[in-house]
Amino acid sequence: MFVFYILLGLVLWGLQAIMGAWFVLFWPQLNGKYWICVGPLILALLTVGAIIYSRTHYGLIGQTAYYLAYTWFGFVFLGGCLCIGLDILYRILGKCHVPLGWMGIFTIVALGVIWTLALWGGFSTPKIKRIALQIPNVPKMKIALLSDSHLGMGVSLKRFDKAVRRLEEEHPDVLFVLGDVFEYGPHREQYAARIQQIQPPLGIYGVFGNHEYYVGYENSKDFFRQAGITLLENSSVVLPNGLQVAGLKDIHTAHVTEQETVHLLKTLNAQKPIVLLSHTPKYADVAAEHGADLMFSGHTHNGQIWPFHYLVRLQFSYVYGLFEIKNLKFYITSGLFYWGIPLRFLSPKEIPIIEIN
């Protein structure tokens, strides 16, 4: 974690220095020493210090430190990206002898708009995302997905309850939990109890994400048990309606191989419908080759904050949305809330409701 915090501080310092240099360019009366060097360094140290403090202090001060630090980090990321983009435009327009004085005020207005939209994207209640699918031999049913909620310090119990009530209003037949459910912080038992209260007729089934391993394997197993989630770890169950549900351990963290995925699918009856749950959106082609009808994943957050999703696309072939691979319908959700930074920009969070046949 020490290396992570050092890198985090350097990224913050660099992005804030870029923003400072951009403003000094248009307002030379500003002290460049403080706007480019000293100020960004102090802010980076304060932000990283607040993040470290919030990892072990869950009271009002700790939660305030969490929101201020991570929100500022998100603002700096968006601001740094904006200033880099505008600097490229500045150089192009400069060669064309276009007047450039307006760009300083434009930057301030653009930052205000972008930061406001990002805050709204982060703190608004997730909306229902409906996906209607026609799949032969799969019983008529309504599936709800819960993924990447990252509960704890970053998401209050009140906000989570509001999202869950919206899910409950859909009356799903079954709930699939796709991992990264609880991080760290207060009210752990209350979050678990709220999930258990959903009680869809066919039950709640889920898989671990990478963060379940980060916060402690046994701790996460205990949370799933308290929440009434049947944990699938390279294993499967058959629902009362005949649907076969298989779940993988987190592919990256638990180093799940293609061969293990094939072995799991081969234990199922290929003549009956199969659903594969995997937090990480990989091996969809393998699932399609070996008889899966449906596959659900999360993890990517669809980038969470534009333009970060371009980096996500470098890592994964499938990032967000519905894909058809042979006879497989593969849906990747953008997640219920967010990780760390309580912002979302051009990447809405969602509660997917899958209506089959």
LUMTILUM-641513 format. One line per 3 residues: number of its first residue (from 1); their letters; for each residue x, y, z of C-alpha. Coordinates in Angstrom, 3 decimals. Example, Ala and Ser with C-alpha at 12.3 -4.5 7.8 and 13.67 -1.06 7.14 Angstrom:
! LUMTILUM-641513
1) as) 12.300/-4.500/7.800; 13.670/-1.060/7.140
END
This chain:
! LUMTILUM-641513
1) mfv) 0.000/0.000/0.000; 2.933/2.351/0.652; 3.925/2.257/-3.019
4) fyi) 0.296/2.851/-4.029; 0.083/5.974/-1.870; 3.392/7.297/-3.231
7) llg) 2.187/6.826/-6.813; -1.170/8.386/-5.932; 0.596/11.428/-4.498
10) lvl) 2.795/11.809/-7.565; -0.188/11.586/-9.929; -2.059/14.201/-7.889
13) wgl) 0.953/16.497/-7.784; 1.511/16.181/-11.531; -2.115/16.783/-12.550
16) qai) -2.475/19.739/-10.179; 0.771/21.212/-11.505; -0.598/20.940/-15.055
19) mga) -3.768/22.763/-13.999; -1.725/25.419/-12.195; 0.526/25.988/-15.197
22) wfv) -2.525/26.330/-17.442; -4.050/29.046/-15.273; -0.733/30.883/-14.898
25) lfw) -0.548/30.969/-18.706; -3.700/33.104/-18.855; -3.216/35.006/-15.611
28) pql) 0.539/35.737/-15.381; -0.011/37.784/-12.204; -0.557/34.503/-10.349
31) ngk) 2.514/33.296/-8.497; 3.752/30.391/-10.610; 5.882/29.056/-7.760
34) ywi) 2.794/28.399/-5.640; 0.379/27.451/-8.407; 2.726/24.983/-10.092
37) cvg) 5.030/23.690/-7.349; 4.222/24.416/-3.697; 0.414/24.470/-3.862
40) pli) 0.040/21.182/-5.766; 2.541/19.487/-3.435; 0.689/20.596/-0.293
43) lal) -2.693/19.593/-1.727; -1.327/16.192/-2.806; 0.040/15.520/0.692
46) ltv) -3.218/16.591/2.341; -5.310/14.467/-0.027; -3.226/11.325/0.401
49) gai) -3.105/11.886/4.170; -6.901/12.151/4.317; -7.297/8.944/2.296
52) iys) -4.931/7.074/4.628; -6.760/8.447/7.685; -10.150/7.339/6.349
55) rth) -8.945/3.746/5.969; -8.938/3.253/9.748; -11.235/5.979/11.129
58) ygl) -14.917/5.425/10.373; -16.477/8.273/12.353; -17.753/11.609/11.082
61) igq) -14.249/13.039/10.652; -13.070/9.933/8.794; -16.060/9.935/6.462
64) tay) -15.670/13.657/5.797; -11.989/13.112/5.024; -12.924/10.267/2.674
67) yla) -15.417/12.287/0.641; -13.289/15.434/0.479; -10.107/13.586/-0.513
70) ytw) -11.578/11.243/-3.105; -13.839/13.928/-4.579; -10.876/16.267/-4.955
73) fgf) -8.872/13.464/-6.574; -11.688/13.007/-9.093; -11.872/16.742/-9.745
76) vfl) -8.114/16.852/-10.311; -8.246/13.924/-12.745; -10.998/15.576/-14.774
79) ggc) -9.338/18.992/-14.563; -5.955/17.660/-15.576; -7.420/15.835/-18.573
82) lci) -9.319/18.969/-19.609; -6.221/21.165/-19.384; -4.127/18.680/-21.372
85) gld) -6.792/18.579/-24.089; -7.111/22.365/-24.145; -3.345/22.760/-24.310
88) ily) -3.282/20.664/-27.487; -6.076/22.825/-28.911; -4.205/25.973/-27.815
91) ril) -1.123/24.956/-29.770; -3.149/24.105/-32.887; -5.130/27.354/-32.817
94) gkc) -1.979/29.330/-32.067; -0.421/28.138/-35.305; -3.566/29.303/-37.102
97) hvp) -3.246/32.764/-35.461; -6.619/32.466/-33.717; -7.120/34.730/-30.625
100) lgw) -6.718/32.613/-27.483; -7.536/34.881/-24.561; -10.998/33.349/-24.166
103) mgi) -9.608/29.945/-23.223; -8.897/30.903/-19.600; -12.508/31.820/-18.804
106) fti) -13.718/28.891/-20.910; -11.642/26.524/-18.750; -13.285/27.776/-15.554
109) val) -16.784/27.423/-17.008; -16.019/23.976/-18.435; -14.615/22.787/-15.116
112) gvi) -17.747/23.968/-13.323; -20.013/22.122/-15.738; -17.929/18.918/-15.770
115) wtl) -17.517/18.786/-11.993; -21.248/19.377/-11.456; -22.188/16.594/-13.882
118) alw) -19.656/14.253/-12.253; -21.046/14.967/-8.778; -24.593/14.359/-9.997
121) ggf) -23.494/11.155/-11.685; -21.919/9.948/-8.455; -24.505/10.929/-5.880
124) stp) -27.782/10.387/-7.763; -29.696/7.131/-7.260; -28.917/4.435/-9.855
127) kik) -31.553/4.032/-12.544; -33.151/0.816/-13.747; -31.594/-0.489/-16.969
130) ria) -33.979/-2.875/-18.747; -32.694/-5.539/-21.111; -35.222/-7.789/-22.865
133) lqi) -33.877/-11.071/-24.261; -35.411/-13.906/-26.254; -33.518/-17.136/-25.524
136) pnv) -34.835/-20.561/-26.574; -35.313/-23.153/-23.828; -34.795/-20.600/-21.024
139) pkm) -37.809/-20.237/-18.722; -39.619/-16.899/-18.617; -38.176/-14.917/-15.736
142) kia) -36.914/-11.573/-14.490; -33.288/-11.331/-13.319; -31.819/-8.471/-11.280
145) lls) -28.073/-7.800/-11.161; -26.172/-6.192/-8.299; -22.537/-5.460/-9.012
148) dsh) -19.720/-3.160/-7.892; -21.637/-1.450/-5.096; -18.426/-0.921/-3.051
151) lgm) -20.440/-0.354/0.112; -18.981/1.074/3.301; -17.211/4.400/3.616
154) gvs) -18.089/5.547/0.111; -21.809/4.670/0.076; -24.067/5.370/3.020
157) lkr) -26.625/2.841/4.218; -29.392/5.327/3.384; -28.267/5.645/-0.233
160) fdk) -27.916/1.886/-0.589; -31.390/1.343/0.858; -32.842/3.774/-1.685
163) avr) -31.211/1.859/-4.546; -32.370/-1.510/-3.161; -35.958/-0.270/-2.848
166) rle) -35.832/0.688/-6.502; -34.644/-2.849/-7.310; -37.338/-4.430/-5.122
169) eeh) -40.066/-2.495/-6.956; -39.195/-4.591/-10.039; -40.046/-7.842/-8.202
172) pdv) -37.244/-9.922/-9.755; -37.439/-13.718/-9.676; -33.750/-14.047/-8.824
175) lfv) -30.867/-11.760/-7.873; -27.330/-12.339/-9.150; -24.553/-10.586/-7.218
178) lgd) -21.425/-10.055/-9.309; -18.879/-9.075/-6.662; -17.146/-6.026/-5.160
181) vfe) -20.072/-5.649/-2.777; -18.618/-4.371/0.530; -15.315/-2.538/1.013
184) ygp) -14.600/-1.282/4.528; -16.249/1.033/7.017; -19.172/1.101/9.468
187) hre) -22.538/-0.692/9.419; -21.268/-3.878/7.783; -23.992/-6.022/9.363
190) qya) -26.726/-3.556/8.343; -25.637/-3.644/4.694; -25.700/-7.450/4.747
193) ari) -29.116/-7.483/6.425; -30.516/-5.113/3.788; -29.428/-7.451/0.982
196) qqi) -30.946/-10.430/2.797; -34.285/-8.588/2.983; -34.638/-8.575/-0.820
199) qpp) -35.683/-12.259/-0.841; -36.535/-12.952/-4.517; -38.531/-16.184/-4.990
202) lgi) -35.644/-18.115/-6.602; -32.974/-16.806/-4.246; -29.751/-14.772/-4.325
205) ygv) -26.580/-16.170/-5.902; -23.239/-14.497/-6.327; -19.528/-14.572/-7.008
208) fgn) -16.554/-12.778/-5.516; -14.912/-9.827/-7.202; -11.300/-8.794/-6.751
211) hey) -12.155/-6.546/-3.780; -13.599/-9.462/-1.810; -10.082/-10.898/-1.799
214) yvg) -8.479/-7.517/-1.015; -10.563/-6.977/2.128; -10.081/-10.561/3.326
217) yen) -11.360/-13.841/1.940; -12.945/-15.180/5.142; -14.339/-11.763/5.989
220) skd) -16.028/-11.606/2.582; -17.395/-15.148/2.889; -18.941/-14.170/6.204
223) ffr) -20.537/-11.072/4.626; -22.061/-13.152/1.816; -23.399/-15.613/4.385
226) qag) -24.978/-12.824/6.457; -26.468/-11.301/3.289; -28.079/-14.598/2.295
229) itl) -26.033/-14.859/-0.892; -25.240/-18.380/-2.088; -21.570/-18.098/-3.032
232) len) -20.465/-19.865/-6.209; -16.726/-20.530/-6.444; -16.086/-22.516/-9.611
235) ssv) -19.312/-24.302/-8.743; -22.942/-24.381/-9.809; -26.530/-24.744/-8.612
238) vlp) -29.813/-25.605/-10.312; -32.687/-23.229/-9.631; -36.197/-24.570/-8.959
241) ngl) -37.200/-23.525/-12.502; -34.437/-25.691/-13.998; -31.973/-22.881/-14.797
244) qva) -28.360/-23.945/-14.215; -26.250/-21.177/-12.639; -22.463/-21.493/-12.605
247) glk) -20.125/-19.012/-10.935; -16.384/-18.414/-11.263; -13.944/-17.197/-8.670
250) dih) -12.489/-13.831/-9.634; -10.501/-14.612/-12.760; -7.637/-12.213/-12.076
253) tah) -7.242/-12.430/-8.305; -7.831/-16.192/-7.998; -5.978/-16.900/-11.284
256) vte) -8.830/-18.856/-12.843; -7.785/-20.458/-16.134; -9.714/-21.185/-19.318
259) qet) -9.346/-24.890/-18.541; -11.069/-24.442/-15.175; -13.901/-22.554/-16.868
262) vhl) -14.313/-25.334/-19.451; -14.266/-27.978/-16.707; -17.005/-26.162/-14.781
265) lkt) -19.240/-25.852/-17.845; -18.724/-29.503/-18.756; -20.174/-30.559/-15.390
268) lna) -23.519/-29.062/-16.479; -26.237/-30.449/-18.723; -25.748/-28.786/-22.112
271) qkp) -29.348/-29.630/-23.046; -30.660/-27.328/-20.314; -30.177/-23.542/-19.976
274) ivl) -26.899/-22.345/-18.433; -26.010/-18.984/-16.881; -22.382/-18.131/-16.092
277) lsh) -21.505/-15.484/-13.495; -18.023/-13.939/-13.544; -17.016/-10.672/-11.943
280) tpk) -14.245/-10.102/-14.474; -15.505/-9.984/-18.105; -13.271/-12.670/-19.565
283) yad) -13.732/-16.112/-21.117; -17.005/-15.178/-22.821; -15.776/-16.879/-26.004
286) vaa) -15.041/-20.013/-23.959; -18.517/-19.871/-22.414; -20.087/-19.535/-25.867
289) ehg) -18.134/-22.556/-27.143; -19.239/-24.743/-24.247; -22.969/-24.252/-24.114
292) adl) -23.638/-21.213/-21.918; -26.784/-19.309/-22.869; -26.249/-16.274/-20.653
295) mfs) -23.238/-14.652/-19.006; -23.123/-11.705/-16.611; -20.085/-9.667/-15.500
298) ght) -19.164/-6.351/-13.894; -15.785/-4.990/-12.758; -15.135/-2.406/-15.484
301) hng) -17.543/0.313/-14.212; -17.536/1.297/-17.903; -14.533/3.406/-16.954
304) qiw) -16.527/5.296/-14.264; -14.972/8.648/-15.250; -14.439/9.609/-18.876
307) pfh) -11.837/9.436/-20.442; -10.590/6.630/-18.169; -12.721/4.095/-20.063
310) ylv) -10.228/4.269/-22.955; -7.640/2.664/-20.645; -10.169/0.014/-19.612
313) rlq) -10.723/-0.867/-23.273; -7.014/-1.611/-23.590; -7.406/-4.342/-20.971
316) fsy) -10.736/-5.922/-21.896; -12.267/-6.883/-25.226; -15.752/-6.374/-23.796
319) vyg) -16.282/-3.415/-21.458; -19.975/-2.550/-21.141; -23.353/-3.505/-22.538
322) lfe) -24.930/-6.477/-24.279; -22.897/-8.675/-26.613; -23.917/-11.692/-28.689
325) ikn) -21.244/-14.347/-29.161; -22.642/-17.263/-31.139; -25.639/-18.364/-29.054
328) lkf) -24.414/-16.616/-25.893; -25.963/-13.378/-24.616; -23.284/-11.587/-22.566
331) yit) -24.118/-8.527/-20.460; -21.554/-6.397/-18.615; -22.979/-3.899/-16.146
334) sgl) -21.436/-0.528/-15.288; -22.131/-1.167/-11.619; -24.382/0.109/-8.834
337) fyw) -22.158/2.880/-7.468; -18.408/3.571/-7.797; -15.014/2.656/-6.433
340) gip) -13.124/5.230/-4.345; -13.877/8.456/-6.199; -17.583/9.265/-5.576
343) lrf) -18.044/10.614/-9.093; -19.265/9.295/-12.421; -18.851/11.186/-15.668
346) lsp) -20.340/10.000/-18.972; -20.667/6.526/-17.440; -24.030/6.159/-15.626
349) kei) -24.439/3.637/-12.848; -27.331/1.221/-13.112; -29.567/-1.535/-11.742
352) pii) -29.878/-4.025/-14.630; -33.172/-5.869/-14.929; -32.974/-8.725/-17.452
355) ein) -36.365/-9.876/-18.737; -36.120/-13.300/-20.358; -38.707/-14.340/-22.937
END
